[in-house]
Amino acid sequence: MAEHRSMQRGALLDAARSLLSEGGTEALTFPALAERTGLARSSVYEYFKSRAAVVEELCAVDFPVWAAEIEAAMEAAPTPAAKIEAYVRSQLDLVGDRRHRAVVAISAGELDAGAREKIRAAHGGLVAMIGEALEALGQPEPRLAALLLQGVVDAAARRIELGAAEDPAVITATAVGMALHGINGPA
């Protein structure tokens, strides 16, 4: 019985990821979850009391996995500059992933404090790692620089998501270039 409940909960979270990646937070409704999973709407309420509860669980499940992938890429990089490149590239490589699209939709949506806190905690570890790499490169304001760098990554991710005119590889290369060389590009 517990295994069956766990499978249904997993199916609901998977349906939630799809709905979020297709239509953002507005698309995540209990009727839509019920329809996607073949469960009665009343059954959906047995697993989650609210939309916020679905979002919070997705944050708890997906953010750590997503952050761990980026962290692993950074840890494998041999130099501070390579760590920064890995930070940018690994996030942008995840843009096509449904989990990432769900995470982006969640971040853009209205969240309750619990979900926001989970996102902040997951991002916090990444920001700390990137801050260390920036500090090693001589950046006098590593925390601020890390937050601004994340802005570049977020802008590049949005551009890829929107299917902008540029090839995703060009967007990624430009974001990496900005992260490592500022607006001057490679020396």
Phi, psi and chi 1 to 4 in degrees:
 res  aa     phi    psi   chi1   chi2   chi3   chi4
   1 MET       -  -47.3 -178.9   66.0 -173.8      -
   2 ALA   -61.4  -38.2      -      -      -      -
   3 GLU   -65.7  -40.0 -170.4  175.9  -38.5      -
   4 HIS   -62.7  -44.4  178.2   68.0      -      -
   5 ARG   -62.2  -40.3  -76.4 -170.6   64.5   78.6
   6 SER   -64.5  -40.1  171.9      -      -      -
   7 MET   -64.2  -43.0  -79.6  174.0   54.9      -
   8 GLN   -65.8  -39.8  -74.3 -167.9  -33.3      -
   9 ARG   -61.9  -43.3 -171.7  175.9 -154.7   88.1
  10 GLY   -61.9  -40.5      -      -      -      -
  11 ALA   -64.7  -39.1      -      -      -      -
  12 LEU   -65.3  -42.5  -76.4  164.2      -      -
  13 LEU   -65.7  -38.7  -70.7  174.8      -      -
  14 ASP   -64.9  -41.9 -150.5   42.1      -      -
  15 ALA   -63.0  -39.6      -      -      -      -
  16 ALA   -63.1  -41.6      -      -      -      -
  17 ARG   -58.8  -46.3  -78.0 -177.8 -162.9   99.7
  18 SER   -61.6  -47.9  -66.6      -      -      -
  19 LEU   -60.3  -44.4  -70.1  163.7      -      -
  20 LEU   -63.7  -43.1  -76.3  164.0      -      -
  21 SER   -71.8  -26.6   66.0      -      -      -
  22 GLU   -83.5  -41.1  -69.8  161.4   19.4      -
  23 GLY  -136.0   12.4      -      -      -      -
  24 GLY    73.1 -169.8      -      -      -      -
  25 THR   -65.5  -28.1   47.8      -      -      -
  26 GLU   -63.9  -30.0  -53.7   79.5   50.1      -
  27 ALA   -75.4  -17.5      -      -      -      -
  28 LEU   -83.7   91.7 -179.8   60.2      -      -
  29 THR  -124.9  158.8   65.4      -      -      -
  30 PHE   -66.0  -39.5  -83.1   38.6      -      -
  31 PRO   -60.1  -39.9  -24.6   32.9      -      -
  32 ALA   -67.5  -40.5      -      -      -      -
  33 LEU   -61.7  -42.9  -78.1  171.7      -      -
  34 ALA   -62.2  -45.1      -      -      -      -
  35 GLU   -63.1  -44.1 -171.9 -178.9  -41.5      -
  36 ARG   -65.4  -33.3  -73.3  -78.9  167.8  105.3
  37 THR  -100.4  -10.8   55.4      -      -      -
  38 GLY    77.0   10.4      -      -      -      -
  39 LEU   -89.8  155.9  -67.2  170.1      -      -
  40 ALA   -70.8  149.7      -      -      -      -
  41 ARG   -57.1  -38.1 -162.6 -177.0  -47.0 -178.4
  42 SER   -62.2  -31.3   58.8      -      -      -
  43 SER   -68.6  -36.5  -63.5      -      -      -
  44 VAL   -59.5  -40.3  176.6      -      -      -
  45 TYR   -67.1  -21.2  -77.9   98.8      -      -
  46 GLU   -69.2  -29.2  -72.5  175.1   31.0      -
  47 TYR   -90.8  -38.7  -68.1   91.1      -      -
  48 PHE  -134.9  133.3  -61.6  103.9      -      -
  49 LYS   -81.0  -22.0  -61.1  -65.1  175.1 -140.0
  50 SER  -157.9  168.2   64.8      -      -      -
  51 ARG   -59.6  -40.7 -104.5  170.4   39.2  134.7
  52 ALA   -58.6  -36.5      -      -      -      -
  53 ALA   -67.2  -36.3      -      -      -      -
  54 VAL   -64.7  -48.0  177.6      -      -      -
  55 VAL   -60.9  -43.9  165.9      -      -      -
  56 GLU   -62.5  -41.4 -164.3  165.3  -29.3      -
  57 GLU   -67.5  -39.7 -178.1  138.8  -12.5      -
  58 LEU   -59.7  -41.8  -86.6  178.2      -      -
  59 CYS   -61.0  -44.8  -69.4      -      -      -
  60 ALA   -65.1  -34.8      -      -      -      -
  61 VAL   -86.4  -48.2  170.9      -      -      -
  62 ASP   -86.2  -38.0  -72.1   -4.6      -      -
  63 PHE   -60.0  -46.5 -102.1   82.6      -      -
  64 PRO   -61.9  -36.6  -23.5   33.5      -      -
  65 VAL   -65.3  -47.3  173.3      -      -      -
  66 TRP   -60.2  -47.6 -176.8   72.5      -      -
  67 ALA   -64.4  -38.3      -      -      -      -
  68 ALA   -64.3  -36.2      -      -      -      -
  69 GLU   -64.9  -42.0  -72.1  174.3   30.3      -
  70 ILE   -68.5  -43.0  -63.4  161.7      -      -
  71 GLU   -59.8  -43.8 -141.6  168.0  -77.2      -
  72 ALA   -62.0  -41.4      -      -      -      -
  73 ALA   -63.2  -40.6      -      -      -      -
  74 MET   -68.5  -41.1  -72.0  178.5   70.2      -
  75 GLU   -65.8  -30.8  -76.4  171.8    0.3      -
  76 ALA   -75.6  -17.6      -      -      -      -
  77 ALA   -77.1  134.4      -      -      -      -
  78 PRO   -80.0  -22.9   27.6  -32.6      -      -
  79 THR  -128.3  162.4   64.7      -      -      -
  80 PRO   -56.7  -42.0  -28.3   36.3      -      -
  81 ALA   -63.8  -40.8      -      -      -      -
  82 ALA   -66.4  -33.1      -      -      -      -
  83 LYS   -64.6  -42.2  -74.4 -177.2 -170.8  -48.2
  84 ILE   -64.5  -43.7  -70.2  167.4      -      -
  85 GLU   -60.9  -42.6  179.4  169.1   -8.6      -
  86 ALA   -63.6  -37.8      -      -      -      -
  87 TYR   -60.9  -46.8  177.2   79.7      -      -
  88 VAL   -69.9  -52.7  174.2      -      -      -
  89 ARG   -60.8  -45.0  -81.7 -169.6 -170.7  -77.1
  90 SER   -65.6  -37.1   57.5      -      -      -
  91 GLN   -65.8  -43.3  -75.0 -168.7   69.2      -
  92 LEU   -72.0  -29.2  -64.2  178.3      -      -
  93 ASP   -65.8  -27.4  -73.6  -11.6      -      -
  94 LEU   -82.0   -6.0  -72.2  167.9      -      -
  95 VAL   -57.2  -39.4  169.1      -      -      -
  96 GLY   -74.7  -13.1      -      -      -      -
  97 ASP   -73.8  133.9 -174.9  -54.3      -      -
  98 ARG   -58.4  -35.2  -90.4 -175.9  -25.6  131.7
  99 ARG   -62.7  -41.8  -79.7  171.4  -46.5  154.8
 100 HIS   -65.1  -43.2  179.5  -89.1      -      -
 101 ARG   -61.6  -38.5  -74.5 -155.4  -58.1  -89.8
 102 ALA   -64.9  -42.4      -      -      -      -
 103 VAL   -61.7  -43.6  158.6      -      -      -
 104 VAL   -62.4  -45.4  168.5      -      -      -
 105 ALA   -61.3  -41.7      -      -      -      -
 106 ILE   -63.6  -45.4  -71.6  166.6      -      -
 107 SER   -61.2  -34.7  -60.7      -      -      -
 108 ALA   -80.0  -19.8      -      -      -      -
 109 GLY   -87.8 -179.9      -      -      -      -
 110 GLU   -80.2  121.7  -73.4  -60.0  -53.9      -
 111 LEU  -119.4  151.0  -66.9  177.8      -      -
 112 ASP   -81.3  169.0   69.1   -9.8      -      -
 113 ALA   -60.4  -37.7      -      -      -      -
 114 GLY   -62.3  -46.3      -      -      -      -
 115 ALA   -66.1  -42.7      -      -      -      -
 116 ARG   -60.4  -38.8  -94.5 -159.7  -52.3  -83.7
 117 GLU   -65.6  -39.6 -160.7   42.0   56.2      -
 118 LYS   -65.0  -41.0  -76.8 -173.7  171.7   68.0
 119 ILE   -63.5  -46.2  -70.1  172.3      -      -
 120 ARG   -59.9  -41.4 -129.8  179.0  -91.5  119.1
 121 ALA   -64.4  -44.0      -      -      -      -
 122 ALA   -64.6  -44.1      -      -      -      -
 123 HIS   -68.3  -33.3  -92.6  -74.7      -      -
 124 GLY   -57.7  -43.3      -      -      -      -
 125 GLY   -62.4  -40.7      -      -      -      -
 126 LEU   -67.7  -43.1  -70.0  174.0      -      -
 127 VAL   -62.5  -37.7  169.2      -      -      -
 128 ALA   -63.9  -43.3      -      -      -      -
 129 MET   -63.2  -44.8  -78.2 -174.1   80.5      -
 130 ILE   -69.8  -33.6 -160.6   66.9      -      -
 131 GLY   -60.1  -42.0      -      -      -      -
 132 GLU   -61.2  -43.6  -72.9  169.9   22.4      -
 133 ALA   -65.1  -41.5      -      -      -      -
 134 LEU   -65.5  -40.0  -71.7  162.6      -      -
 135 GLU   -62.4  -42.3 -162.8  167.4   11.7      -
 136 ALA   -61.8  -28.2      -      -      -      -
 137 LEU   -85.6    0.5  -72.1  172.2      -      -
 138 GLY    93.9   12.8      -      -      -      -
 139 GLN   -70.1  120.4  171.2   51.8 -110.6      -
 140 PRO   -71.6  -21.5   22.1  -28.6      -      -
 141 GLU  -123.8   69.0  -65.9  -74.9  -15.6      -
 142 PRO   -61.0  -38.6   15.8  -24.9      -      -
 143 ARG   -68.0  -46.1  179.3  149.6  175.6   76.0
 144 LEU   -62.5  -45.0  174.6   60.3      -      -
 145 ALA   -61.1  -38.3      -      -      -      -
 146 ALA   -63.2  -42.3      -      -      -      -
 147 LEU   -66.2  -41.0  -66.1  168.6      -      -
 148 LEU   -67.1  -39.6  -64.3  173.8      -      -
 149 LEU   -60.2  -40.7  173.2   57.8      -      -
 150 GLN   -62.4  -32.2 -173.3   58.3   47.3      -
 151 GLY   -61.8  -40.4      -      -      -      -
 152 VAL   -63.7  -45.4  169.2      -      -      -
 153 VAL   -61.8  -44.9  173.2      -      -      -
 154 ASP   -62.0  -41.4  -68.2  -16.1      -      -
 155 ALA   -64.3  -42.1      -      -      -      -
 156 ALA   -65.0  -41.8      -      -      -      -
 157 ALA   -61.7  -43.2      -      -      -      -
 158 ARG   -61.3  -40.7  -90.7 -166.0  -54.5  -80.1
 159 ARG   -63.7  -41.6 -140.4  151.3  157.7   81.8
 160 ILE   -66.1  -45.0  -67.6  169.1      -      -
 161 GLU   -56.5  -42.1  -73.7  -89.7  -27.9      -
 162 LEU   -74.8   -7.3  -67.6  169.6      -      -
 163 GLY    68.2   45.6      -      -      -      -
 164 ALA   -59.4  167.1      -      -      -      -
 165 ALA   -59.7  -34.2      -      -      -      -
 166 GLU   -75.7  149.6  -55.0   88.1    4.8      -
 167 ASP   -65.1  140.5 -176.0  -78.3      -      -
 168 PRO   -54.1  -33.8  -27.9   34.6      -      -
 169 ALA   -65.2  -35.3      -      -      -      -
 170 VAL   -70.4  -41.4  170.9      -      -      -
 171 ILE   -61.5  -45.4  -64.8  170.2      -      -
 172 THR   -63.0  -47.5  -61.8      -      -      -
 173 ALA   -61.0  -39.4      -      -      -      -
 174 THR   -67.3  -41.6  -56.9      -      -      -
 175 ALA   -63.8  -42.2      -      -      -      -
 176 VAL   -62.5  -44.9  166.9      -      -      -
 177 GLY   -58.9  -42.8      -      -      -      -
 178 MET   -66.1  -39.9  -74.6 -169.1   76.1      -
 179 ALA   -62.6  -38.9      -      -      -      -
 180 LEU   -92.7  -27.5  -64.6  175.1      -      -
 181 HIS  -129.3    5.2  -50.0  -70.3      -      -
 182 GLY    68.3 -156.4      -      -      -      -
 183 ILE   -76.7   -9.7   59.1  168.2      -      -
 184 ASN   -75.4  -17.1  -63.5  -34.6      -      -
 185 GLY    74.2  179.1      -      -      -      -
 186 PRO   -58.3  140.9  -20.5   29.8      -      -
 187 ALA   -68.3      -      -      -      -      -
